[in-house]
Amino acid sequence: MKSVPRGLAARSAHKWAEATASAVPQRLRPARTLSRGGGLVSSLSLHHNNLRLRLLSGKAGNRFEAPRAGAGDEARSTEQVLPIFPLSIVALPFSNVPLHIFEARYRVLFSTLLYGEEGIEEGLANSESEFAGSKTFGMCYVDKEGNISSVGGVLEIGEHKLLDDGRLYISTSCSKRFTVTTVVQEQPVLICNVEYLEDDLQVDEDPELQKLAGEVVDVFEKALALGMSLEGSELKEPPKPEQLTLPPTELSYWLASLFPQDPQEQQLMLQIDTTKERLMRLKEIFDATYNYHLARNSIKSALSDE
């Protein structure tokens, strides 16, 4: 496996460790809420040796030349055309993503995706569109500078609610990953050819992978418990046993969902092409987090002895 740069892992661990004291209850929810907070910690983090964000080359609204996934990618792929919804959050497989749609062009898009359903503005829906009634779209993470990631999540629309002023609330679930191959259209909304990246769930039966998943859960629980004890508080919403015993692939994405304050780290997790590599990165982050809390505890003990 390619090594993960220590600086990036340490920075992620530090951000996660700080959050254990201030925002753990919110982060333990598998479904992430819509948020425009966070962002990249520095532009340098876009290029860290073998682990870097895959970006569409350009800014939102400009011409793009989308990179393909690397030749070594192990996930199975199929190609499709999708409308892309750029947003400052990351859609991870197995997660639920609630969305609030208010911009005019996206009201048109989502009315089209929901064409045929009750409770939409039919005057906005384009019944001739190839996406009419499909309820399927792609979401790509976009940073504060307008850089759009070329790897995203495929979202399926569930329930929706149309407000009197035309805004839409919709619930979506992320079914799989994709990588953009070419840009078909830029305006009024981004439309791309994408390759679906299907995770091989058969690897979940591998005893070695199951062992690794157990090790990741162990160090996660240790880091979480130590962090909370240092703050003298308890979790209001501790992880549920069924969450900690998820199959390895789903577990890796669920644990990655605990980083909403660091969408860059979530995006890197999304780009990792095997469950084993994703779990190993999580283990490194949680190990670093645990060691960070141990150091805090040592300093706290030393100061209390004076």
C-alpha positions, 0 to 999 in steps of 0.5 A: 500500500502507498504510504500516507504523508504523516503531516496530512494524517497528523493534521486530520487527527488533530482536527478530529481530536479537537472535535471530540470535545466540541462536536461529537454528538453531531458527528456521530450521526451517519446522515450529514446536514447541509453545511458550508463550513470547513474548507481546505486547511491549506492549498499545499494539502492538495498535493501530498505525494501519493495522496491528493485531491483529484480535481477538474482542471479549472474553476466552476464556470470555466472549461474543464479537462477532467482526469480519469481514475488511475490505471491501478483503480480496483473498483469496477466501472460503468459509464453514464451521463449525469447532471452534477450538483457541486456543493461544499460537502462530500457525499459518501456511499451508504449515507443520507444527504438532505438538501435545500434547493433554492437557486433558480437553475437548480430548482429547474434541475430538481423539478426535472429530476422529479418530473411525474411526481406530485408536489413539484413546479411542473412549469419548471420541469423539462419533460424532454430532458433525458434526466426527466423523472430519473431522480438520480444525479451526481454531487461533487465537492467544491472548495472555497476557491471553486475547485471541483473534485472529479470524484463524487457520489451518485445520489438517489432522491427519496422524499421531497417537499415544495415550499410556497416560495418555490424552494425544495427540501429533498432527502437523498441517499448516496449509492456509489462513487463515480469519476468524471471523464468528460464535461458535456455541458457547463451551463446552466448546470454542469453535465458530465460523462462519468464512470461509476465506481462500484465497490466490491462488497465480496471483500467484506468476507475476507477474514483479514479485512474483518480483522483490520476493521475490528482494529480500526473500531478498537482504536476509534473507541479508545481515542473517543473515550480518552478524548471525552475523559479529558474533557470530563464529559460523556457522549449524549449520542454514543456510537451504536453497536450496529454501527461499530459492527457494520461490514468493512466497506460500509464501516469505512464510509461510516467512519469517514462520515465523522469528519464533516468539519474536514471535507478535504479528508472526507474527499480523500477517503472517497477517492481511495479505491479499496476498503483495505486502504480506506481502513488503514488510513482511518487506523492511522488517523485514529492512532494519531488521535489517541497519541495526541490525547495521551500527550494531552493527558501527560501534560495535564497530569504533569501540571496537576502534580506541580 
